[in-house]
């Protein structure tokens, strides 16, 4: 498989996995027993505890385990060397910073 096909295959598998996972905007809430509660907030206003939807969420959790962090960070660092407005890496960085609680506001000259 050539590099372009590898990248496209990974992208397709990631989006297919997301489609099979518990839908919604996952957020950490209070505590469920002694563990943080993760709730999927759906666009229709409904919600579902991700723990109750483990079968649908397990692949997503395993697929995006902490093992993915270093290569993903490397990808973002590589994109930082040649940023272009509207590129997918910038959209990803903004979304990650929003989700992870970082400051995602653009600064002049960045």
Secondary structure, DSSP 8 states (H G I E B T S, - for coil): --HHHHHHHHHHHHHHHHHHS--SEEEEEEEETTEEEEEEE-TTS-EEEGGGGHHHHHHHHHHTSTHHHHHHHHHHHHHHTT--TT-HHHHHHHHHHHHHT------TT-
